[in-house]
Amino acid sequence: MAENAVDSGGDRFADIVENVKLHESIVHVIGYVKDITKNDPTDTDAQICMHVLKSLESNTSSAIGDSIA
């Protein structure tokens, strides 16, 4: 089971909502970083950022699924 990506306030529904908001924000930023990596494939900072963002995306998805289950 994944831990919440956000700090839990004890309200499971509120935790799900906050994790969904965080996930949507991460997906939005991933779009910008994809453009950067596409335009400059040698930008290692952007590639590292993409790796971190993909990890965060995965963790928030898991947290949402675990909270709903």
mmJSON file of the N, C-alpha and C atoms, coordinates in Angstrom:
{"data_MODEL":{"atom_site":{
"group_PDB":["ATOM","ATOM","ATOM","ATOM","ATOM","ATOM","ATOM","ATOM","ATOM","ATOM","ATOM","ATOM","ATOM","ATOM","ATOM","ATOM","ATOM","ATOM","ATOM","ATOM","ATOM","ATOM","ATOM","ATOM","ATOM","ATOM","ATOM","ATOM","ATOM","ATOM","ATOM","ATOM","ATOM","ATOM","ATOM","ATOM","ATOM","ATOM","ATOM","ATOM","ATOM","ATOM","ATOM","ATOM","ATOM","ATOM","ATOM","ATOM","ATOM","ATOM","ATOM","ATOM","ATOM","ATOM","ATOM","ATOM","ATOM","ATOM","ATOM","ATOM","ATOM","ATOM","ATOM","ATOM","ATOM","ATOM","ATOM","ATOM","ATOM","ATOM","ATOM","ATOM","ATOM","ATOM","ATOM","ATOM","ATOM","ATOM","ATOM","ATOM","ATOM","ATOM","ATOM","ATOM","ATOM","ATOM","ATOM","ATOM","ATOM","ATOM","ATOM","ATOM","ATOM","ATOM","ATOM","ATOM","ATOM","ATOM","ATOM","ATOM","ATOM","ATOM","ATOM","ATOM","ATOM","ATOM","ATOM","ATOM","ATOM","ATOM","ATOM","ATOM","ATOM","ATOM","ATOM","ATOM","ATOM","ATOM","ATOM","ATOM","ATOM","ATOM","ATOM","ATOM","ATOM","ATOM","ATOM","ATOM","ATOM","ATOM","ATOM","ATOM","ATOM","ATOM","ATOM","ATOM","ATOM","ATOM","ATOM","ATOM","ATOM","ATOM","ATOM","ATOM","ATOM","ATOM","ATOM","ATOM","ATOM","ATOM","ATOM","ATOM","ATOM","ATOM","ATOM","ATOM","ATOM","ATOM","ATOM","ATOM","ATOM","ATOM","ATOM","ATOM","ATOM","ATOM","ATOM","ATOM","ATOM","ATOM","ATOM","ATOM","ATOM","ATOM","ATOM","ATOM","ATOM","ATOM","ATOM","ATOM","ATOM","ATOM","ATOM","ATOM","ATOM","ATOM","ATOM","ATOM","ATOM","ATOM","ATOM","ATOM","ATOM","ATOM","ATOM","ATOM","ATOM","ATOM","ATOM","ATOM","ATOM","ATOM","ATOM","ATOM","ATOM","ATOM","ATOM"],
"id":[1,2,3,4,5,6,7,8,9,10,11,12,13,14,15,16,17,18,19,20,21,22,23,24,25,26,27,28,29,30,31,32,33,34,35,36,37,38,39,40,41,42,43,44,45,46,47,48,49,50,51,52,53,54,55,56,57,58,59,60,61,62,63,64,65,66,67,68,69,70,71,72,73,74,75,76,77,78,79,80,81,82,83,84,85,86,87,88,89,90,91,92,93,94,95,96,97,98,99,100,101,102,103,104,105,106,107,108,109,110,111,112,113,114,115,116,117,118,119,120,121,122,123,124,125,126,127,128,129,130,131,132,133,134,135,136,137,138,139,140,141,142,143,144,145,146,147,148,149,150,151,152,153,154,155,156,157,158,159,160,161,162,163,164,165,166,167,168,169,170,171,172,173,174,175,176,177,178,179,180,181,182,183,184,185,186,187,188,189,190,191,192,193,194,195,196,197,198,199,200,201,202,203,204,205,206,207],
"type_symbol":["N","C","C","N","C","C","N","C","C","N","C","C","N","C","C","N","C","C","N","C","C","N","C","C","N","C","C","N","C","C","N","C","C","N","C","C","N","C","C","N","C","C","N","C","C","N","C","C","N","C","C","N","C","C","N","C","C","N","C","C","N","C","C","N","C","C","N","C","C","N","C","C","N","C","C","N","C","C","N","C","C","N","C","C","N","C","C","N","C","C","N","C","C","N","C","C","N","C","C","N","C","C","N","C","C","N","C","C","N","C","C","N","C","C","N","C","C","N","C","C","N","C","C","N","C","C","N","C","C","N","C","C","N","C","C","N","C","C","N","C","C","N","C","C","N","C","C","N","C","C","N","C","C","N","C","C","N","C","C","N","C","C","N","C","C","N","C","C","N","C","C","N","C","C","N","C","C","N","C","C","N","C","C","N","C","C","N","C","C","N","C","C","N","C","C","N","C","C","N","C","C","N","C","C","N","C","C"],
"label_atom_id":["N","CA","C","N","CA","C","N","CA","C","N","CA","C","N","CA","C","N","CA","C","N","CA","C","N","CA","C","N","CA","C","N","CA","C","N","CA","C","N","CA","C","N","CA","C","N","CA","C","N","CA","C","N","CA","C","N","CA","C","N","CA","C","N","CA","C","N","CA","C","N","CA","C","N","CA","C","N","CA","C","N","CA","C","N","CA","C","N","CA","C","N","CA","C","N","CA","C","N","CA","C","N","CA","C","N","CA","C","N","CA","C","N","CA","C","N","CA","C","N","CA","C","N","CA","C","N","CA","C","N","CA","C","N","CA","C","N","CA","C","N","CA","C","N","CA","C","N","CA","C","N","CA","C","N","CA","C","N","CA","C","N","CA","C","N","CA","C","N","CA","C","N","CA","C","N","CA","C","N","CA","C","N","CA","C","N","CA","C","N","CA","C","N","CA","C","N","CA","C","N","CA","C","N","CA","C","N","CA","C","N","CA","C","N","CA","C","N","CA","C","N","CA","C","N","CA","C","N","CA","C","N","CA","C","N","CA","C","N","CA","C"],
"label_alt_id":[null,null,null,null,null,null,null,null,null,null,null,null,null,null,null,null,null,null,null,null,null,null,null,null,null,null,null,null,null,null,null,null,null,null,null,null,null,null,null,null,null,null,null,null,null,null,null,null,null,null,null,null,null,null,null,null,null,null,null,null,null,null,null,null,null,null,null,null,null,null,null,null,null,null,null,null,null,null,null,null,null,null,null,null,null,null,null,null,null,null,null,null,null,null,null,null,null,null,null,null,null,null,null,null,null,null,null,null,null,null,null,null,null,null,null,null,null,null,null,null,null,null,null,null,null,null,null,null,null,null,null,null,null,null,null,null,null,null,null,null,null,null,null,null,null,null,null,null,null,null,null,null,null,null,null,null,null,null,null,null,null,null,null,null,null,null,null,null,null,null,null,null,null,null,null,null,null,null,null,null,null,null,null,null,null,null,null,null,null,null,null,null,null,null,null,null,null,null,null,null,null,null,null,null,null,null,null],
"label_comp_id":["MET","MET","MET","ALA","ALA","ALA","GLU","GLU","GLU","ASN","ASN","ASN","ALA","ALA","ALA","VAL","VAL","VAL","ASP","ASP","ASP","SER","SER","SER","GLY","GLY","GLY","GLY","GLY","GLY","ASP","ASP","ASP","ARG","ARG","ARG","PHE","PHE","PHE","ALA","ALA","ALA","ASP","ASP","ASP","ILE","ILE","ILE","VAL","VAL","VAL","GLU","GLU","GLU","ASN","ASN","ASN","VAL","VAL","VAL","LYS","LYS","LYS","LEU","LEU","LEU","HIS","HIS","HIS","GLU","GLU","GLU","SER","SER","SER","ILE","ILE","ILE","VAL","VAL","VAL","HIS","HIS","HIS","VAL","VAL","VAL","ILE","ILE","ILE","GLY","GLY","GLY","TYR","TYR","TYR","VAL","VAL","VAL","LYS","LYS","LYS","ASP","ASP","ASP","ILE","ILE","ILE","THR","THR","THR","LYS","LYS","LYS","ASN","ASN","ASN","ASP","ASP","ASP","PRO","PRO","PRO","THR","THR","THR","ASP","ASP","ASP","THR","THR","THR","ASP","ASP","ASP","ALA","ALA","ALA","GLN","GLN","GLN","ILE","ILE","ILE","CYS","CYS","CYS","MET","MET","MET","HIS","HIS","HIS","VAL","VAL","VAL","LEU","LEU","LEU","LYS","LYS","LYS","SER","SER","SER","LEU","LEU","LEU","GLU","GLU","GLU","SER","SER","SER","ASN","ASN","ASN","THR","THR","THR","SER","SER","SER","SER","SER","SER","ALA","ALA","ALA","ILE","ILE","ILE","GLY","GLY","GLY","ASP","ASP","ASP","SER","SER","SER","ILE","ILE","ILE","ALA","ALA","ALA"],
"label_asym_id":["A","A","A","A","A","A","A","A","A","A","A","A","A","A","A","A","A","A","A","A","A","A","A","A","A","A","A","A","A","A","A","A","A","A","A","A","A","A","A","A","A","A","A","A","A","A","A","A","A","A","A","A","A","A","A","A","A","A","A","A","A","A","A","A","A","A","A","A","A","A","A","A","A","A","A","A","A","A","A","A","A","A","A","A","A","A","A","A","A","A","A","A","A","A","A","A","A","A","A","A","A","A","A","A","A","A","A","A","A","A","A","A","A","A","A","A","A","A","A","A","A","A","A","A","A","A","A","A","A","A","A","A","A","A","A","A","A","A","A","A","A","A","A","A","A","A","A","A","A","A","A","A","A","A","A","A","A","A","A","A","A","A","A","A","A","A","A","A","A","A","A","A","A","A","A","A","A","A","A","A","A","A","A","A","A","A","A","A","A","A","A","A","A","A","A","A","A","A","A","A","A","A","A","A","A","A","A"],
"label_entity_id":["1","1","1","1","1","1","1","1","1","1","1","1","1","1","1","1","1","1","1","1","1","1","1","1","1","1","1","1","1","1","1","1","1","1","1","1","1","1","1","1","1","1","1","1","1","1","1","1","1","1","1","1","1","1","1","1","1","1","1","1","1","1","1","1","1","1","1","1","1","1","1","1","1","1","1","1","1","1","1","1","1","1","1","1","1","1","1","1","1","1","1","1","1","1","1","1","1","1","1","1","1","1","1","1","1","1","1","1","1","1","1","1","1","1","1","1","1","1","1","1","1","1","1","1","1","1","1","1","1","1","1","1","1","1","1","1","1","1","1","1","1","1","1","1","1","1","1","1","1","1","1","1","1","1","1","1","1","1","1","1","1","1","1","1","1","1","1","1","1","1","1","1","1","1","1","1","1","1","1","1","1","1","1","1","1","1","1","1","1","1","1","1","1","1","1","1","1","1","1","1","1","1","1","1","1","1","1"],
"label_seq_id":[1,1,1,2,2,2,3,3,3,4,4,4,5,5,5,6,6,6,7,7,7,8,8,8,9,9,9,10,10,10,11,11,11,12,12,12,13,13,13,14,14,14,15,15,15,16,16,16,17,17,17,18,18,18,19,19,19,20,20,20,21,21,21,22,22,22,23,23,23,24,24,24,25,25,25,26,26,26,27,27,27,28,28,28,29,29,29,30,30,30,31,31,31,32,32,32,33,33,33,34,34,34,35,35,35,36,36,36,37,37,37,38,38,38,39,39,39,40,40,40,41,41,41,42,42,42,43,43,43,44,44,44,45,45,45,46,46,46,47,47,47,48,48,48,49,49,49,50,50,50,51,51,51,52,52,52,53,53,53,54,54,54,55,55,55,56,56,56,57,57,57,58,58,58,59,59,59,60,60,60,61,61,61,62,62,62,63,63,63,64,64,64,65,65,65,66,66,66,67,67,67,68,68,68,69,69,69],
"pdbx_PDB_ins_code":[null,null,null,null,null,null,null,null,null,null,null,null,null,null,null,null,null,null,null,null,null,null,null,null,null,null,null,null,null,null,null,null,null,null,null,null,null,null,null,null,null,null,null,null,null,null,null,null,null,null,null,null,null,null,null,null,null,null,null,null,null,null,null,null,null,null,null,null,null,null,null,null,null,null,null,null,null,null,null,null,null,null,null,null,null,null,null,null,null,null,null,null,null,null,null,null,null,null,null,null,null,null,null,null,null,null,null,null,null,null,null,null,null,null,null,null,null,null,null,null,null,null,null,null,null,null,null,null,null,null,null,null,null,null,null,null,null,null,null,null,null,null,null,null,null,null,null,null,null,null,null,null,null,null,null,null,null,null,null,null,null,null,null,null,null,null,null,null,null,null,null,null,null,null,null,null,null,null,null,null,null,null,null,null,null,null,null,null,null,null,null,null,null,null,null,null,null,null,null,null,null,null,null,null,null,null,null],
"Cartn_x":[0.839,0.0,0.884,0.603,1.377,0.923,1.878,1.525,0.897,0.092,-0.461,0.673,0.527,1.516,1.342,0.207,-0.075,-0.198,-0.052,-0.228,-1.689,-1.899,-3.258,-3.814,-5.034,-5.734,-6.69,-6.66,-7.534,-8.84,-9.154,-10.379,-10.019,-10.434,-10.053,-10.502,-11.726,-12.214,-11.374,-11.056,-10.231,-8.84,-8.305,-6.999,-7.038,-8.11,-8.258,-8.31,-9.103,-9.239,-7.893,-7.157,-5.854,-4.869,-4.887,-4.006,-4.37,-5.66,-6.091,-5.626,-5.762,-5.293,-3.797,-3.044,-1.6,-1.265,-1.963,-1.716,-1.972,-3.061,-3.37,-2.292,-1.786,-0.725,0.549,0.877,2.085,1.968,0.829,0.616,0.746,0.247,0.337,1.805,2.584,3.998,4.781,4.418,5.089,4.986,3.863,3.701,4.749,5.024,6.049,7.441,7.725,9.057,9.263,8.209,8.321,8.72,8.124,8.477,9.948,10.423,11.823,12.741,12.427,13.289,13.214,12.056,11.926,12.758,12.734,13.472,14.971,15.383,16.803,17.068,17.254,17.459,18.724,19.621,20.853,20.693,19.529,19.28,19.095,20.183,20.134,19.29,19.261,18.428,16.952,16.523,15.13,14.829,15.795,15.597,15.472,16.293,16.202,14.87,14.469,13.182,12.043,12.112,11.07,11.018,12.162,12.23,11.556,11.855,11.261,9.753,9.332,7.903,7.145,7.726,7.084,6.953,7.942,7.874,6.761,6.683,5.606,4.236,4.142,2.877,2.458,3.4,3.115,2.694,3.402,3.078,1.704,1.358,0.03,-1.07,-0.827,-1.819,-2.041,-0.957,-1.063,-1.802,-1.475,-2.118,-3.622,-3.987,-5.414,-6.102,-5.526,-6.121,-6.226,-5.178,-5.194,-6.23,-6.398,-7.371,-8.799,-9.029,-10.375,-10.723,-9.716,-9.956,-10.397],
"Cartn_y":[-1.179,0.0,1.242,2.181,3.419,4.396,5.154,6.207,7.352,8.146,9.333,10.222,10.786,11.73,13.089,13.3,14.54,14.21,15.226,15.023,14.712,13.661,13.244,14.078,14.532,15.253,14.337,13.048,12.088,11.86,12.678,12.546,11.854,10.605,9.806,10.437,10.957,11.588,12.816,13.63,14.824,14.424,13.322,12.834,12.438,11.765,11.362,12.595,13.585,14.809,15.511,15.615,16.277,15.502,14.182,13.374,13.528,13.62,13.818,15.184,16.211,17.551,17.543,16.895,16.808,16.058,14.951,14.158,14.988,15.733,16.571,17.624,18.205,19.204,18.591,17.407,16.725,16.41,15.904,15.576,16.838,17.946,19.222,19.628,19.528,19.904,18.93,17.657,16.673,17.089,17.648,18.112,19.142,20.076,21.091,20.477,19.576,18.96,18.071,17.404,16.612,17.495,18.699,19.626,20.021,20.262,20.643,19.508,18.289,17.154,16.842,17.106,16.883,17.907,19.156,20.219,20.156,19.607,19.499,18.17,17.104,15.782,15.668,16.645,16.608,17.289,17.849,18.543,17.497,17.194,16.155,16.582,17.879,18.347,18.07,18.306,18.041,16.543,15.722,14.276,13.782,14.333,13.973,14.436,15.642,16.183,15.283,14.818,13.936,12.64,12.109,10.872,11.07,12.176,12.468,12.671,13.412,13.655,12.361,11.482,10.198,9.357,9.421,8.712,9.287,10.612,11.256,10.905,10.885,10.534,9.12,8.21,6.827,6.714,7.413,7.362,7.943,9.05,9.631,8.721,8.114,7.169,6.005,5.473,4.36,4.796,5.988,6.484,6.667,7.153,7.347,5.996,5.04,3.706,3.018,3.111,2.484,3.114,4.428,5.123,4.76,4.525,4.182,2.738,1.873,0.435,0.149],
"Cartn_z":[0.0,0.0,0.0,-0.885,-0.977,0.094,0.592,1.534,0.759,1.469,0.827,0.355,-0.8,-1.306,-0.635,-0.016,0.706,2.188,3.029,4.463,4.763,5.511,5.832,6.974,6.776,7.832,8.574,8.249,8.901,8.164,7.191,6.4,5.085,4.93,3.766,2.451,2.402,1.179,0.84,1.834,1.596,1.122,1.658,1.21,-0.265,-0.665,-2.074,-2.966,-2.56,-3.351,-3.484,-2.399,-2.443,-3.303,-3.227,-4.071,-5.548,-5.851,-7.243,-7.739,-6.918,-7.307,-7.57,-6.679,-6.853,-8.13,-8.382,-9.591,-10.848,-10.862,-12.028,-12.249,-11.177,-11.301,-11.849,-11.361,-11.838,-13.321,-13.742,-15.156,-16.014,-15.517,-16.232,-16.421,-15.359,-15.43,-16.314,-16.276,-17.135,-18.6,-18.999,-20.378,-20.762,-19.847,-20.123,-20.184,-19.262,-19.232,-20.46,-20.931,-22.161,-23.339,-23.414,-24.488,-24.409,-23.194,-23.021,-23.457,-23.021,-23.389,-24.887,-25.483,-26.928,-27.704,-27.246,-27.941,-27.683,-26.541,-26.227,-25.525,-26.301,-25.713,-24.872,-24.97,-24.181,-22.818,-22.547,-21.267,-20.163,-19.475,-18.436,-17.24,-16.938,-15.826,-16.1,-17.323,-17.694,-17.643,-18.047,-18.002,-16.562,-15.672,-14.25,-13.684,-14.049,-13.598,-14.064,-15.297,-15.831,-15.04,-14.703,-13.919,-12.553,-11.907,-10.595,-10.723,-11.731,-11.934,-12.223,-13.025,-13.322,-12.052,-11.185,-9.909,-9.037,-8.972,-8.205,-8.776,-10.104,-10.762,-10.37,-10.392,-10.029,-8.561,-7.695,-6.268,-5.962,-6.615,-6.352,-6.907,-8.066,-8.612,-7.662,-7.123,-6.164,-4.905,-4.413,-3.192,-3.406,-4.577,-4.881,-4.917,-5.644,-5.749,-4.4,-3.587,-2.28,-1.357,-1.463,-0.614,-0.98,-2.266,-2.722,-2.385,-2.439,-2.205,-0.787],
"occupancy":[1.0,1.0,1.0,1.0,1.0,1.0,1.0,1.0,1.0,1.0,1.0,1.0,1.0,1.0,1.0,1.0,1.0,1.0,1.0,1.0,1.0,1.0,1.0,1.0,1.0,1.0,1.0,1.0,1.0,1.0,1.0,1.0,1.0,1.0,1.0,1.0,1.0,1.0,1.0,1.0,1.0,1.0,1.0,1.0,1.0,1.0,1.0,1.0,1.0,1.0,1.0,1.0,1.0,1.0,1.0,1.0,1.0,1.0,1.0,1.0,1.0,1.0,1.0,1.0,1.0,1.0,1.0,1.0,1.0,1.0,1.0,1.0,1.0,1.0,1.0,1.0,1.0,1.0,1.0,1.0,1.0,1.0,1.0,1.0,1.0,1.0,1.0,1.0,1.0,1.0,1.0,1.0,1.0,1.0,1.0,1.0,1.0,1.0,1.0,1.0,1.0,1.0,1.0,1.0,1.0,1.0,1.0,1.0,1.0,1.0,1.0,1.0,1.0,1.0,1.0,1.0,1.0,1.0,1.0,1.0,1.0,1.0,1.0,1.0,1.0,1.0,1.0,1.0,1.0,1.0,1.0,1.0,1.0,1.0,1.0,1.0,1.0,1.0,1.0,1.0,1.0,1.0,1.0,1.0,1.0,1.0,1.0,1.0,1.0,1.0,1.0,1.0,1.0,1.0,1.0,1.0,1.0,1.0,1.0,1.0,1.0,1.0,1.0,1.0,1.0,1.0,1.0,1.0,1.0,1.0,1.0,1.0,1.0,1.0,1.0,1.0,1.0,1.0,1.0,1.0,1.0,1.0,1.0,1.0,1.0,1.0,1.0,1.0,1.0,1.0,1.0,1.0,1.0,1.0,1.0,1.0,1.0,1.0,1.0,1.0,1.0,1.0,1.0,1.0,1.0,1.0,1.0],
"B_iso_or_equiv":[0.0,0.0,0.0,0.0,0.0,0.0,0.0,0.0,0.0,0.0,0.0,0.0,0.0,0.0,0.0,0.0,0.0,0.0,0.0,0.0,0.0,0.0,0.0,0.0,0.0,0.0,0.0,0.0,0.0,0.0,0.0,0.0,0.0,0.0,0.0,0.0,0.0,0.0,0.0,0.0,0.0,0.0,0.0,0.0,0.0,0.0,0.0,0.0,0.0,0.0,0.0,0.0,0.0,0.0,0.0,0.0,0.0,0.0,0.0,0.0,0.0,0.0,0.0,0.0,0.0,0.0,0.0,0.0,0.0,0.0,0.0,0.0,0.0,0.0,0.0,0.0,0.0,0.0,0.0,0.0,0.0,0.0,0.0,0.0,0.0,0.0,0.0,0.0,0.0,0.0,0.0,0.0,0.0,0.0,0.0,0.0,0.0,0.0,0.0,0.0,0.0,0.0,0.0,0.0,0.0,0.0,0.0,0.0,0.0,0.0,0.0,0.0,0.0,0.0,0.0,0.0,0.0,0.0,0.0,0.0,0.0,0.0,0.0,0.0,0.0,0.0,0.0,0.0,0.0,0.0,0.0,0.0,0.0,0.0,0.0,0.0,0.0,0.0,0.0,0.0,0.0,0.0,0.0,0.0,0.0,0.0,0.0,0.0,0.0,0.0,0.0,0.0,0.0,0.0,0.0,0.0,0.0,0.0,0.0,0.0,0.0,0.0,0.0,0.0,0.0,0.0,0.0,0.0,0.0,0.0,0.0,0.0,0.0,0.0,0.0,0.0,0.0,0.0,0.0,0.0,0.0,0.0,0.0,0.0,0.0,0.0,0.0,0.0,0.0,0.0,0.0,0.0,0.0,0.0,0.0,0.0,0.0,0.0,0.0,0.0,0.0,0.0,0.0,0.0,0.0,0.0,0.0],
"pdbx_formal_charge":[null,null,null,null,null,null,null,null,null,null,null,null,null,null,null,null,null,null,null,null,null,null,null,null,null,null,null,null,null,null,null,null,null,null,null,null,null,null,null,null,null,null,null,null,null,null,null,null,null,null,null,null,null,null,null,null,null,null,null,null,null,null,null,null,null,null,null,null,null,null,null,null,null,null,null,null,null,null,null,null,null,null,null,null,null,null,null,null,null,null,null,null,null,null,null,null,null,null,null,null,null,null,null,null,null,null,null,null,null,null,null,null,null,null,null,null,null,null,null,null,null,null,null,null,null,null,null,null,null,null,null,null,null,null,null,null,null,null,null,null,null,null,null,null,null,null,null,null,null,null,null,null,null,null,null,null,null,null,null,null,null,null,null,null,null,null,null,null,null,null,null,null,null,null,null,null,null,null,null,null,null,null,null,null,null,null,null,null,null,null,null,null,null,null,null,null,null,null,null,null,null,null,null,null,null,null,null],
"auth_seq_id":[1,1,1,2,2,2,3,3,3,4,4,4,5,5,5,6,6,6,7,7,7,8,8,8,9,9,9,10,10,10,11,11,11,12,12,12,13,13,13,14,14,14,15,15,15,16,16,16,17,17,17,18,18,18,19,19,19,20,20,20,21,21,21,22,22,22,23,23,23,24,24,24,25,25,25,26,26,26,27,27,27,28,28,28,29,29,29,30,30,30,31,31,31,32,32,32,33,33,33,34,34,34,35,35,35,36,36,36,37,37,37,38,38,38,39,39,39,40,40,40,41,41,41,42,42,42,43,43,43,44,44,44,45,45,45,46,46,46,47,47,47,48,48,48,49,49,49,50,50,50,51,51,51,52,52,52,53,53,53,54,54,54,55,55,55,56,56,56,57,57,57,58,58,58,59,59,59,60,60,60,61,61,61,62,62,62,63,63,63,64,64,64,65,65,65,66,66,66,67,67,67,68,68,68,69,69,69],
"auth_comp_id":["MET","MET","MET","ALA","ALA","ALA","GLU","GLU","GLU","ASN","ASN","ASN","ALA","ALA","ALA","VAL","VAL","VAL","ASP","ASP","ASP","SER","SER","SER","GLY","GLY","GLY","GLY","GLY","GLY","ASP","ASP","ASP","ARG","ARG","ARG","PHE","PHE","PHE","ALA","ALA","ALA","ASP","ASP","ASP","ILE","ILE","ILE","VAL","VAL","VAL","GLU","GLU","GLU","ASN","ASN","ASN","VAL","VAL","VAL","LYS","LYS","LYS","LEU","LEU","LEU","HIS","HIS","HIS","GLU","GLU","GLU","SER","SER","SER","ILE","ILE","ILE","VAL","VAL","VAL","HIS","HIS","HIS","VAL","VAL","VAL","ILE","ILE","ILE","GLY","GLY","GLY","TYR","TYR","TYR","VAL","VAL","VAL","LYS","LYS","LYS","ASP","ASP","ASP","ILE","ILE","ILE","THR","THR","THR","LYS","LYS","LYS","ASN","ASN","ASN","ASP","ASP","ASP","PRO","PRO","PRO","THR","THR","THR","ASP","ASP","ASP","THR","THR","THR","ASP","ASP","ASP","ALA","ALA","ALA","GLN","GLN","GLN","ILE","ILE","ILE","CYS","CYS","CYS","MET","MET","MET","HIS","HIS","HIS","VAL","VAL","VAL","LEU","LEU","LEU","LYS","LYS","LYS","SER","SER","SER","LEU","LEU","LEU","GLU","GLU","GLU","SER","SER","SER","ASN","ASN","ASN","THR","THR","THR","SER","SER","SER","SER","SER","SER","ALA","ALA","ALA","ILE","ILE","ILE","GLY","GLY","GLY","ASP","ASP","ASP","SER","SER","SER","ILE","ILE","ILE","ALA","ALA","ALA"],
"auth_asym_id":["A","A","A","A","A","A","A","A","A","A","A","A","A","A","A","A","A","A","A","A","A","A","A","A","A","A","A","A","A","A","A","A","A","A","A","A","A","A","A","A","A","A","A","A","A","A","A","A","A","A","A","A","A","A","A","A","A","A","A","A","A","A","A","A","A","A","A","A","A","A","A","A","A","A","A","A","A","A","A","A","A","A","A","A","A","A","A","A","A","A","A","A","A","A","A","A","A","A","A","A","A","A","A","A","A","A","A","A","A","A","A","A","A","A","A","A","A","A","A","A","A","A","A","A","A","A","A","A","A","A","A","A","A","A","A","A","A","A","A","A","A","A","A","A","A","A","A","A","A","A","A","A","A","A","A","A","A","A","A","A","A","A","A","A","A","A","A","A","A","A","A","A","A","A","A","A","A","A","A","A","A","A","A","A","A","A","A","A","A","A","A","A","A","A","A","A","A","A","A","A","A","A","A","A","A","A","A"],
"auth_atom_id":["N","CA","C","N","CA","C","N","CA","C","N","CA","C","N","CA","C","N","CA","C","N","CA","C","N","CA","C","N","CA","C","N","CA","C","N","CA","C","N","CA","C","N","CA","C","N","CA","C","N","CA","C","N","CA","C","N","CA","C","N","CA","C","N","CA","C","N","CA","C","N","CA","C","N","CA","C","N","CA","C","N","CA","C","N","CA","C","N","CA","C","N","CA","C","N","CA","C","N","CA","C","N","CA","C","N","CA","C","N","CA","C","N","CA","C","N","CA","C","N","CA","C","N","CA","C","N","CA","C","N","CA","C","N","CA","C","N","CA","C","N","CA","C","N","CA","C","N","CA","C","N","CA","C","N","CA","C","N","CA","C","N","CA","C","N","CA","C","N","CA","C","N","CA","C","N","CA","C","N","CA","C","N","CA","C","N","CA","C","N","CA","C","N","CA","C","N","CA","C","N","CA","C","N","CA","C","N","CA","C","N","CA","C","N","CA","C","N","CA","C","N","CA","C","N","CA","C","N","CA","C","N","CA","C","N","CA","C","N","CA","C"],
"pdbx_PDB_model_num":[1,1,1,1,1,1,1,1,1,1,1,1,1,1,1,1,1,1,1,1,1,1,1,1,1,1,1,1,1,1,1,1,1,1,1,1,1,1,1,1,1,1,1,1,1,1,1,1,1,1,1,1,1,1,1,1,1,1,1,1,1,1,1,1,1,1,1,1,1,1,1,1,1,1,1,1,1,1,1,1,1,1,1,1,1,1,1,1,1,1,1,1,1,1,1,1,1,1,1,1,1,1,1,1,1,1,1,1,1,1,1,1,1,1,1,1,1,1,1,1,1,1,1,1,1,1,1,1,1,1,1,1,1,1,1,1,1,1,1,1,1,1,1,1,1,1,1,1,1,1,1,1,1,1,1,1,1,1,1,1,1,1,1,1,1,1,1,1,1,1,1,1,1,1,1,1,1,1,1,1,1,1,1,1,1,1,1,1,1,1,1,1,1,1,1,1,1,1,1,1,1,1,1,1,1,1,1]
}}}
